[in-house]
Amino acid sequence: MKKIVLLLLIVFAVQNSFAQVKTINGTVTDLEGIPLPSANILIQGTSRGTDSDFDGKFTIQVNVGETLLVSYIGYETQRIIIGEQNTLNIQLKESDANKLKEVVVTSL
């Protein structure tokens, strides 16, 4: 009985050390520091994510070790592995216009 209780305590302790949920606040800008509103911030491998506001600011809850994918139309996607940081200031680089082959515009 003592072994089972000890095993359960160890399992819960290990689980808590892996699942360190934290709130990340940040800003998405271009290389000149201009905010990028509605930039996509997505946790890789999930459907969880958020968008930046008008000032390029965002808040998201993630686990330590997860990867954020930050993207914006016309800019290169950036991958950020979450560690101990609580604040991210992300600068996106413009993508090469020559790579853009086709643009599709839809309206409602």
Secondary structure, 3 states (H helix, E strand, C coil): CHHHHHHHHHHHHHHHHHCCEEEEEEEEEECCCCECCCCEEEECCCCCEEECCCCCEEEEEEECCCEEEEECCCECCEEEECCCCCEEEEEECECCHHHCCCCCCCCC
